[in-house]
Amino acid sequence: MDYDTRKELFDTMKVLVAPEQEEIFRIIHRLKVPYSENSNGIFFDLSTLSDEAFSQIKEYIDFCLRTRQEHENRLKDMEDIRTQYKNYADA
């Protein structure tokens, strides 16, 4: 993977919430990716990730982002239905 792809993955990881970040840690731990830990968090080197580890992390992040978008779409659809129902009931 090239630098830009890894940088994009890093930037995307910053927007994940804690449970999603914890799952990334589970992935790197399961694949025995070297990491360090201190009071600021867990750190690992994206530039040395194997293709397998990178692929699994990227796949998980894509899943998270897709799920968020689907959730937002469902909420919007529900709000539209509520608005339509309210308009119908008021008529």
Biopython code that builds the backbone (N, CA, C, O; Angstrom):
import numpy as np
from Bio.PDB.StructureBuilder import StructureBuilder

atoms = [
    (1, "MET", "N", (0.836, -1.181, 0.000)),
    (1, "MET", "CA", (0.000, 0.000, 0.000)),
    (1, "MET", "C", (0.882, 1.245, 0.000)),
    (1, "MET", "O", (1.921, 1.290, 0.659)),
    (2, "ASP", "N", (0.450, 2.243, -0.746)),
    (2, "ASP", "CA", (1.247, 3.462, -0.837)),
    (2, "ASP", "C", (0.976, 4.404, 0.337)),
    (2, "ASP", "O", (0.041, 4.200, 1.110)),
    (3, "TYR", "N", (1.784, 5.404, 0.450)),
    (3, "TYR", "CA", (1.730, 6.354, 1.563)),
    (3, "TYR", "C", (0.367, 7.038, 1.655)),
    (3, "TYR", "O", (-0.198, 7.152, 2.742)),
    (4, "ASP", "N", (-0.163, 7.492, 0.518)),
    (4, "ASP", "CA", (-1.428, 8.224, 0.525)),
    (4, "ASP", "C", (-2.579, 7.353, 1.025)),
    (4, "ASP", "O", (-3.454, 7.827, 1.750)),
    (5, "THR", "N", (-2.573, 6.099, 0.643)),
    (5, "THR", "CA", (-3.617, 5.175, 1.089)),
    (5, "THR", "C", (-3.532, 4.976, 2.593)),
    (5, "THR", "O", (-4.553, 4.983, 3.281)),
    (6, "ARG", "N", (-2.339, 4.802, 3.100)),
    (6, "ARG", "CA", (-2.154, 4.622, 4.542)),
    (6, "ARG", "C", (-2.505, 5.906, 5.301)),
    (6, "ARG", "O", (-3.078, 5.836, 6.389)),
    (7, "LYS", "N", (-2.175, 7.063, 4.751)),
    (7, "LYS", "CA", (-2.503, 8.348, 5.373)),
    (7, "LYS", "C", (-4.015, 8.522, 5.435)),
    (7, "LYS", "O", (-4.549, 8.988, 6.442)),
    (8, "GLU", "N", (-4.696, 8.155, 4.374)),
    (8, "GLU", "CA", (-6.153, 8.244, 4.334)),
    (8, "GLU", "C", (-6.779, 7.340, 5.405)),
    (8, "GLU", "O", (-7.733, 7.731, 6.079)),
    (9, "LEU", "N", (-6.235, 6.138, 5.551)),
    (9, "LEU", "CA", (-6.723, 5.225, 6.589)),
    (9, "LEU", "C", (-6.502, 5.838, 7.968)),
    (9, "LEU", "O", (-7.394, 5.788, 8.815)),
    (10, "PHE", "N", (-5.348, 6.405, 8.200)),
    (10, "PHE", "CA", (-5.043, 7.048, 9.480)),
    (10, "PHE", "C", (-6.034, 8.177, 9.773)),
    (10, "PHE", "O", (-6.561, 8.274, 10.881)),
    (11, "ASP", "N", (-6.280, 9.020, 8.786)),
    (11, "ASP", "CA", (-7.210, 10.129, 8.975)),
    (11, "ASP", "C", (-8.620, 9.633, 9.279)),
    (11, "ASP", "O", (-9.326, 10.230, 10.092)),
    (12, "THR", "N", (-9.025, 8.564, 8.644)),
    (12, "THR", "CA", (-10.344, 7.997, 8.878)),
    (12, "THR", "C", (-10.446, 7.394, 10.270)),
    (12, "THR", "O", (-11.500, 7.472, 10.901)),
    (13, "MET", "N", (-9.368, 6.796, 10.754)),
    (13, "MET", "CA", (-9.392, 6.184, 12.085)),
    (13, "MET", "C", (-9.626, 7.232, 13.168)),
    (13, "MET", "O", (-10.150, 6.907, 14.233)),
    (14, "LYS", "N", (-9.254, 8.465, 12.919)),
    (14, "LYS", "CA", (-9.424, 9.524, 13.915)),
    (14, "LYS", "C", (-10.893, 9.825, 14.205)),
    (14, "LYS", "O", (-11.216, 10.307, 15.290)),
    (15, "VAL", "N", (-11.781, 9.552, 13.262)),
    (15, "VAL", "CA", (-13.196, 9.877, 13.455)),
    (15, "VAL", "C", (-13.980, 8.736, 14.098)),
    (15, "VAL", "O", (-15.167, 8.885, 14.389)),
    (16, "LEU", "N", (-13.328, 7.611, 14.318)),
    (16, "LEU", "CA", (-14.016, 6.482, 14.926)),
    (16, "LEU", "C", (-14.259, 6.737, 16.410)),
    (16, "LEU", "O", (-13.472, 7.414, 17.071)),
    (17, "VAL", "N", (-15.343, 6.195, 16.916)),
    (17, "VAL", "CA", (-15.633, 6.298, 18.348)),
    (17, "VAL", "C", (-14.889, 5.188, 19.080)),
    (17, "VAL", "O", (-14.381, 4.252, 18.462)),
    (18, "ALA", "N", (-14.830, 5.304, 20.403)),
    (18, "ALA", "CA", (-14.017, 4.396, 21.219)),
    (18, "ALA", "C", (-14.273, 2.907, 20.949)),
    (18, "ALA", "O", (-13.307, 2.166, 20.772)),
    (19, "PRO", "N", (-15.522, 2.435, 20.909)),
    (19, "PRO", "CA", (-15.712, 0.993, 20.655)),
    (19, "PRO", "C", (-15.165, 0.545, 19.292)),
    (19, "PRO", "O", (-14.679, -0.577, 19.147)),
    (20, "GLU", "N", (-15.251, 1.424, 18.311)),
    (20, "GLU", "CA", (-14.717, 1.091, 16.989)),
    (20, "GLU", "C", (-13.192, 1.052, 17.022)),
    (20, "GLU", "O", (-12.577, 0.188, 16.398)),
    (21, "GLN", "N", (-12.587, 1.979, 17.744)),
    (21, "GLN", "CA", (-11.134, 1.974, 17.892)),
    (21, "GLN", "C", (-10.678, 0.737, 18.655)),
    (21, "GLN", "O", (-9.629, 0.168, 18.354)),
    (22, "GLU", "N", (-11.460, 0.326, 19.631)),
    (22, "GLU", "CA", (-11.122, -0.890, 20.382)),
    (22, "GLU", "C", (-11.141, -2.110, 19.483)),
    (22, "GLU", "O", (-10.322, -3.015, 19.645)),
    (23, "GLU", "N", (-12.056, -2.144, 18.547)),
    (23, "GLU", "CA", (-12.105, -3.277, 17.609)),
    (23, "GLU", "C", (-10.872, -3.271, 16.707)),
    (23, "GLU", "O", (-10.362, -4.339, 16.367)),
    (24, "ILE", "N", (-10.391, -2.123, 16.322)),
    (24, "ILE", "CA", (-9.153, -2.065, 15.536)),
    (24, "ILE", "C", (-8.006, -2.622, 16.365)),
    (24, "ILE", "O", (-7.156, -3.345, 15.846)),
    (25, "PHE", "N", (-7.978, -2.288, 17.659)),
    (25, "PHE", "CA", (-6.950, -2.856, 18.521)),
    (25, "PHE", "C", (-7.067, -4.386, 18.557)),
    (25, "PHE", "O", (-6.053, -5.082, 18.520)),
    (26, "ARG", "N", (-8.276, -4.903, 18.627)),
    (26, "ARG", "CA", (-8.455, -6.362, 18.624)),
    (26, "ARG", "C", (-7.902, -6.980, 17.340)),
    (26, "ARG", "O", (-7.308, -8.058, 17.364)),
    (27, "ILE", "N", (-8.101, -6.290, 16.230)),
    (27, "ILE", "CA", (-7.580, -6.786, 14.953)),
    (27, "ILE", "C", (-6.053, -6.819, 14.987)),
    (27, "ILE", "O", (-5.448, -7.830, 14.631)),
    (28, "ILE", "N", (-5.430, -5.722, 15.412)),
    (28, "ILE", "CA", (-3.959, -5.703, 15.404)),
    (28, "ILE", "C", (-3.396, -6.676, 16.443)),
    (28, "ILE", "O", (-2.334, -7.264, 16.241)),
    (29, "HIS", "N", (-4.106, -6.837, 17.540)),
    (29, "HIS", "CA", (-3.653, -7.781, 18.565)),
    (29, "HIS", "C", (-3.756, -9.225, 18.052)),
    (29, "HIS", "O", (-2.842, -10.027, 18.242)),
    (30, "ARG", "N", (-4.880, -9.539, 17.401)),
    (30, "ARG", "CA", (-5.092, -10.885, 16.860)),
    (30, "ARG", "C", (-4.052, -11.228, 15.784)),
    (30, "ARG", "O", (-3.615, -12.375, 15.680)),
    (31, "LEU", "N", (-3.664, -10.235, 14.994)),
    (31, "LEU", "CA", (-2.696, -10.457, 13.913)),
    (31, "LEU", "C", (-1.259, -10.257, 14.376)),
    (31, "LEU", "O", (-0.325, -10.299, 13.574)),
    (32, "LYS", "N", (-1.089, -10.039, 15.681)),
    (32, "LYS", "CA", (0.234, -9.899, 16.286)),
    (32, "LYS", "C", (1.045, -8.743, 15.688)),
    (32, "LYS", "O", (2.250, -8.856, 15.463)),
    (33, "VAL", "N", (0.354, -7.638, 15.440)),
    (33, "VAL", "CA", (1.016, -6.422, 14.974)),
    (33, "VAL", "C", (1.685, -5.780, 16.191)),
    (33, "VAL", "O", (1.039, -5.614, 17.226)),
    (34, "PRO", "N", (2.951, -5.418, 16.090)),
    (34, "PRO", "CA", (3.619, -4.777, 17.229)),
    (34, "PRO", "C", (2.959, -3.430, 17.559)),
    (34, "PRO", "O", (2.626, -2.651, 16.666)),
    (35, "TYR", "N", (2.783, -3.181, 18.838)),
    (35, "TYR", "CA", (2.190, -1.928, 19.271)),
    (35, "TYR", "C", (2.798, -1.530, 20.609)),
    (35, "TYR", "O", (3.427, -2.336, 21.295)),
    (36, "SER", "N", (2.594, -0.271, 20.956)),
    (36, "SER", "CA", (3.006, 0.199, 22.279)),
    (36, "SER", "C", (1.792, 0.860, 22.921)),
    (36, "SER", "O", (0.839, 1.253, 22.248)),
    (37, "GLU", "N", (1.860, 0.966, 24.226)),
    (37, "GLU", "CA", (0.725, 1.509, 24.957)),
    (37, "GLU", "C", (1.239, 2.422, 26.061)),
    (37, "GLU", "O", (2.217, 2.112, 26.742)),
    (38, "ASN", "N", (0.560, 3.558, 26.225)),
    (38, "ASN", "CA", (0.847, 4.435, 27.355)),
    (38, "ASN", "C", (-0.447, 5.117, 27.766)),
    (38, "ASN", "O", (-1.523, 4.733, 27.309)),
    (39, "SER", "N", (-0.352, 6.115, 28.616)),
    (39, "SER", "CA", (-1.562, 6.764, 29.125)),
    (39, "SER", "C", (-2.341, 7.509, 28.041)),
    (39, "SER", "O", (-3.507, 7.849, 28.242)),
    (40, "ASN", "N", (-1.718, 7.760, 26.915)),
    (40, "ASN", "CA", (-2.396, 8.437, 25.804)),
    (40, "ASN", "C", (-3.094, 7.482, 24.852)),
    (40, "ASN", "O", (-3.859, 7.923, 23.994)),
    (41, "GLY", "N", (-2.851, 6.194, 24.981)),
    (41, "GLY", "CA", (-3.519, 5.234, 24.109)),
    (41, "GLY", "C", (-2.593, 4.152, 23.617)),
    (41, "GLY", "O", (-1.533, 3.893, 24.186)),
    (42, "ILE", "N", (-3.026, 3.528, 22.541)),
    (42, "ILE", "CA", (-2.288, 2.432, 21.914)),
    (42, "ILE", "C", (-1.785, 2.931, 20.565)),
    (42, "ILE", "O", (-2.513, 3.584, 19.818)),
    (43, "PHE", "N", (-0.533, 2.613, 20.268)),
    (43, "PHE", "CA", (0.097, 3.114, 19.050)),
    (43, "PHE", "C", (0.703, 1.967, 18.256)),
    (43, "PHE", "O", (1.285, 1.038, 18.815)),
    (44, "PHE", "N", (0.552, 2.056, 16.938)),
    (44, "PHE", "CA", (1.190, 1.086, 16.053)),
    (44, "PHE", "C", (1.580, 1.805, 14.778)),
    (44, "PHE", "O", (1.037, 2.863, 14.457)),
    (45, "ASP", "N", (2.508, 1.234, 14.068)),
    (45, "ASP", "CA", (3.078, 1.871, 12.884)),
    (45, "ASP", "C", (2.330, 1.413, 11.633)),
    (45, "ASP", "O", (2.454, 0.265, 11.207)),
    (46, "LEU", "N", (1.561, 2.317, 11.058)),
    (46, "LEU", "CA", (0.813, 1.982, 9.845)),
    (46, "LEU", "C", (1.725, 1.639, 8.674)),
    (46, "LEU", "O", (1.359, 0.848, 7.805)),
    (47, "SER", "N", (2.900, 2.230, 8.656)),
    (47, "SER", "CA", (3.792, 2.002, 7.513)),
    (47, "SER", "C", (4.360, 0.584, 7.489)),
    (47, "SER", "O", (4.833, 0.124, 6.450)),
    (48, "THR", "N", (4.316, -0.108, 8.628)),
    (48, "THR", "CA", (4.864, -1.472, 8.665)),
    (48, "THR", "C", (3.780, -2.540, 8.704)),
    (48, "THR", "O", (4.090, -3.724, 8.838)),
    (49, "LEU", "N", (2.506, -2.143, 8.589)),
    (49, "LEU", "CA", (1.426, -3.138, 8.601)),
    (49, "LEU", "C", (1.532, -4.068, 7.411)),
    (49, "LEU", "O", (1.851, -3.646, 6.300)),
    (50, "SER", "N", (1.266, -5.320, 7.656)),
    (50, "SER", "CA", (1.202, -6.268, 6.541)),
    (50, "SER", "C", (-0.028, -5.936, 5.704)),
    (50, "SER", "O", (-0.947, -5.260, 6.166)),
    (51, "ASP", "N", (-0.027, -6.421, 4.474)),
    (51, "ASP", "CA", (-1.191, -6.203, 3.610)),
    (51, "ASP", "C", (-2.450, -6.803, 4.232)),
    (51, "ASP", "O", (-3.535, -6.232, 4.114)),
    (52, "GLU", "N", (-2.308, -7.948, 4.890)),
    (52, "GLU", "CA", (-3.452, -8.607, 5.521)),
    (52, "GLU", "C", (-4.023, -7.728, 6.639)),
    (52, "GLU", "O", (-5.235, -7.523, 6.709)),
    (53, "ALA", "N", (-3.163, -7.214, 7.502)),
    (53, "ALA", "CA", (-3.616, -6.368, 8.605)),
    (53, "ALA", "C", (-4.253, -5.089, 8.068)),
    (53, "ALA", "O", (-5.315, -4.672, 8.528)),
    (54, "PHE", "N", (-3.598, -4.480, 7.099)),
    (54, "PHE", "CA", (-4.141, -3.259, 6.504)),
    (54, "PHE", "C", (-5.510, -3.531, 5.902)),
    (54, "PHE", "O", (-6.445, -2.753, 6.088)),
    (55, "SER", "N", (-5.621, -4.625, 5.187)),
    (55, "SER", "CA", (-6.880, -4.979, 4.540)),
    (55, "SER", "C", (-7.995, -5.198, 5.559)),
    (55, "SER", "O", (-9.114, -4.723, 5.364)),
    (56, "GLN", "N", (-7.701, -5.908, 6.639)),
    (56, "GLN", "CA", (-8.723, -6.168, 7.653)),
    (56, "GLN", "C", (-9.150, -4.888, 8.363)),
    (56, "GLN", "O", (-10.333, -4.700, 8.648)),
    (57, "ILE", "N", (-8.201, -4.014, 8.648)),
    (57, "ILE", "CA", (-8.529, -2.746, 9.296)),
    (57, "ILE", "C", (-9.365, -1.884, 8.357)),
    (57, "ILE", "O", (-10.370, -1.302, 8.766)),
    (58, "LYS", "N", (-8.947, -1.808, 7.104)),
    (58, "LYS", "CA", (-9.689, -1.011, 6.125)),
    (58, "LYS", "C", (-11.095, -1.556, 5.942)),
    (58, "LYS", "O", (-12.054, -0.787, 5.867)),
    (59, "GLU", "N", (-11.225, -2.854, 5.870)),
    (59, "GLU", "CA", (-12.539, -3.481, 5.716)),
    (59, "GLU", "C", (-13.439, -3.140, 6.910)),
    (59, "GLU", "O", (-14.620, -2.839, 6.737)),
    (60, "TYR", "N", (-12.876, -3.190, 8.116)),
    (60, "TYR", "CA", (-13.658, -2.857, 9.303)),
    (60, "TYR", "C", (-14.068, -1.383, 9.300)),
    (60, "TYR", "O", (-15.212, -1.062, 9.623)),
    (61, "ILE", "N", (-13.159, -0.496, 8.944)),
    (61, "ILE", "CA", (-13.476, 0.931, 8.901)),
    (61, "ILE", "C", (-14.553, 1.200, 7.856)),
    (61, "ILE", "O", (-15.478, 1.972, 8.106)),
    (62, "ASP", "N", (-14.442, 0.577, 6.704)),
    (62, "ASP", "CA", (-15.466, 0.732, 5.666)),
    (62, "ASP", "C", (-16.828, 0.273, 6.190)),
    (62, "ASP", "O", (-17.849, 0.910, 5.930)),
    (63, "PHE", "N", (-16.832, -0.839, 6.930)),
    (63, "PHE", "CA", (-18.066, -1.335, 7.533)),
    (63, "PHE", "C", (-18.642, -0.293, 8.491)),
    (63, "PHE", "O", (-19.841, -0.016, 8.453)),
    (64, "CYS", "N", (-17.803, 0.286, 9.348)),
    (64, "CYS", "CA", (-18.262, 1.295, 10.311)),
    (64, "CYS", "C", (-18.872, 2.499, 9.605)),
    (64, "CYS", "O", (-19.950, 2.963, 9.975)),
    (65, "LEU", "N", (-18.185, 2.995, 8.599)),
    (65, "LEU", "CA", (-18.673, 4.176, 7.888)),
    (65, "LEU", "C", (-19.962, 3.881, 7.130)),
    (65, "LEU", "O", (-20.878, 4.703, 7.111)),
    (66, "ARG", "N", (-20.031, 2.713, 6.510)),
    (66, "ARG", "CA", (-21.237, 2.310, 5.786)),
    (66, "ARG", "C", (-22.424, 2.176, 6.753)),
    (66, "ARG", "O", (-23.533, 2.614, 6.449)),
    (67, "THR", "N", (-22.178, 1.572, 7.910)),
    (67, "THR", "CA", (-23.231, 1.390, 8.906)),
    (67, "THR", "C", (-23.724, 2.737, 9.428)),
    (67, "THR", "O", (-24.925, 2.934, 9.609)),
    (68, "ARG", "N", (-22.805, 3.655, 9.666)),
    (68, "ARG", "CA", (-23.199, 5.004, 10.103)),
    (68, "ARG", "C", (-24.095, 5.669, 9.079)),
    (68, "ARG", "O", (-25.125, 6.251, 9.420)),
    (69, "GLN", "N", (-23.691, 5.577, 7.809)),
    (69, "GLN", "CA", (-24.476, 6.208, 6.750)),
    (69, "GLN", "C", (-25.860, 5.583, 6.652)),
    (69, "GLN", "O", (-26.849, 6.295, 6.485)),
    (70, "GLU", "N", (-25.940, 4.264, 6.755)),
    (70, "GLU", "CA", (-27.235, 3.590, 6.714)),
    (70, "GLU", "C", (-28.106, 4.022, 7.890)),
    (70, "GLU", "O", (-29.312, 4.219, 7.737)),
    (71, "HIS", "N", (-27.496, 4.170, 9.058)),
    (71, "HIS", "CA", (-28.232, 4.610, 10.242)),
    (71, "HIS", "C", (-28.774, 6.028, 10.046)),
    (71, "HIS", "O", (-29.933, 6.302, 10.355)),
    (72, "GLU", "N", (-27.937, 6.918, 9.537)),
    (72, "GLU", "CA", (-28.378, 8.288, 9.277)),
    (72, "GLU", "C", (-29.510, 8.315, 8.263)),
    (72, "GLU", "O", (-30.461, 9.082, 8.411)),
    (73, "ASN", "N", (-29.413, 7.479, 7.231)),
    (73, "ASN", "CA", (-30.467, 7.407, 6.226)),
    (73, "ASN", "C", (-31.778, 6.917, 6.836)),
    (73, "ASN", "O", (-32.845, 7.444, 6.520)),
    (74, "ARG", "N", (-31.703, 5.900, 7.718)),
    (74, "ARG", "CA", (-32.908, 5.400, 8.379)),
    (74, "ARG", "C", (-33.532, 6.476, 9.258)),
    (74, "ARG", "O", (-34.752, 6.635, 9.266)),
    (75, "LEU", "N", (-32.715, 7.212, 9.996)),
    (75, "LEU", "CA", (-33.238, 8.282, 10.836)),
    (75, "LEU", "C", (-33.935, 9.355, 10.000)),
    (75, "LEU", "O", (-34.993, 9.860, 10.377)),
    (76, "LYS", "N", (-33.334, 9.692, 8.871)),
    (76, "LYS", "CA", (-33.943, 10.684, 7.980)),
    (76, "LYS", "C", (-35.259, 10.157, 7.434)),
    (76, "LYS", "O", (-36.244, 10.893, 7.379)),
    (77, "ASP", "N", (-35.288, 8.893, 7.029)),
    (77, "ASP", "CA", (-36.526, 8.303, 6.522)),
    (77, "ASP", "C", (-37.615, 8.303, 7.595)),
    (77, "ASP", "O", (-38.773, 8.605, 7.307)),
    (78, "MET", "N", (-37.250, 7.970, 8.813)),
    (78, "MET", "CA", (-38.223, 7.962, 9.907)),
    (78, "MET", "C", (-38.754, 9.366, 10.175)),
    (78, "MET", "O", (-39.948, 9.540, 10.422)),
    (79, "GLU", "N", (-37.891, 10.353, 10.128)),
    (79, "GLU", "CA", (-38.332, 11.734, 10.330)),
    (79, "GLU", "C", (-39.264, 12.166, 9.206)),
    (79, "GLU", "O", (-40.253, 12.855, 9.453)),
    (80, "ASP", "N", (-38.959, 11.770, 7.978)),
    (80, "ASP", "CA", (-39.839, 12.084, 6.847)),
    (80, "ASP", "C", (-41.211, 11.451, 7.040)),
    (80, "ASP", "O", (-42.232, 12.083, 6.768)),
    (81, "ILE", "N", (-41.240, 10.211, 7.507)),
    (81, "ILE", "CA", (-42.510, 9.514, 7.738)),
    (81, "ILE", "C", (-43.294, 10.220, 8.845)),
    (81, "ILE", "O", (-44.505, 10.407, 8.725)),
    (82, "ARG", "N", (-42.611, 10.610, 9.920)),
    (82, "ARG", "CA", (-43.287, 11.337, 11.006)),
    (82, "ARG", "C", (-43.896, 12.638, 10.498)),
    (82, "ARG", "O", (-45.025, 12.984, 10.845)),
    (83, "THR", "N", (-43.143, 13.349, 9.679)),
    (83, "THR", "CA", (-43.633, 14.610, 9.134)),
    (83, "THR", "C", (-44.844, 14.380, 8.243)),
    (83, "THR", "O", (-45.832, 15.110, 8.332)),
    (84, "GLN", "N", (-44.772, 13.376, 7.390)),
    (84, "GLN", "CA", (-45.900, 13.056, 6.511)),
    (84, "GLN", "C", (-47.121, 12.651, 7.317)),
    (84, "GLN", "O", (-48.236, 13.067, 7.003)),
    (85, "TYR", "N", (-46.925, 11.852, 8.343)),
    (85, "TYR", "CA", (-48.038, 11.404, 9.181)),
    (85, "TYR", "C", (-48.656, 12.593, 9.912)),
    (85, "TYR", "O", (-49.879, 12.705, 10.001)),
    (86, "LYS", "N", (-47.807, 13.484, 10.436)),
    (86, "LYS", "CA", (-48.313, 14.660, 11.143)),
    (86, "LYS", "C", (-49.116, 15.525, 10.202)),
    (86, "LYS", "O", (-50.185, 16.013, 10.570)),
    (87, "ASN", "N", (-48.619, 15.727, 8.984)),
    (87, "ASN", "CA", (-49.343, 16.519, 7.995)),
    (87, "ASN", "C", (-50.674, 15.867, 7.636)),
    (87, "ASN", "O", (-51.680, 16.556, 7.460)),
    (88, "TYR", "N", (-50.680, 14.549, 7.528)),
    (88, "TYR", "CA", (-51.898, 13.803, 7.201)),
    (88, "TYR", "C", (-52.902, 13.909, 8.339)),
    (88, "TYR", "O", (-54.092, 14.122, 8.107)),
    (89, "ALA", "N", (-52.412, 13.759, 9.592)),
    (89, "ALA", "CA", (-53.289, 13.805, 10.762)),
    (89, "ALA", "C", (-53.862, 15.203, 10.964)),
    (89, "ALA", "O", (-54.987, 15.341, 11.443)),
    (90, "ASP", "N", (-53.116, 16.232, 10.610)),
    (90, "ASP", "CA", (-53.582, 17.613, 10.783)),
    (90, "ASP", "C", (-54.584, 18.017, 9.705)),
    (90, "ASP", "O", (-55.321, 18.988, 9.876)),
    (91, "ALA", "N", (-54.614, 17.287, 8.609)),
    (91, "ALA", "CA", (-55.504, 17.661, 7.489)),
    (91, "ALA", "C", (-56.937, 17.299, 7.740)),
    (91, "ALA", "O", (-57.794, 17.550, 6.893)),
]
sb = StructureBuilder()
sb.init_structure("model")
sb.init_model(0)
sb.init_chain("A")
sb.init_seg("    ")
for serial, (resi, resn, name, xyz) in enumerate(atoms, 1):
    if name == "N":
        sb.init_residue(resn, " ", resi, " ")
    sb.init_atom(name, np.array(xyz, "f"), 0.0, 1.0, " ", f" {name:<3s}", serial, name[0])
structure = sb.get_structure()
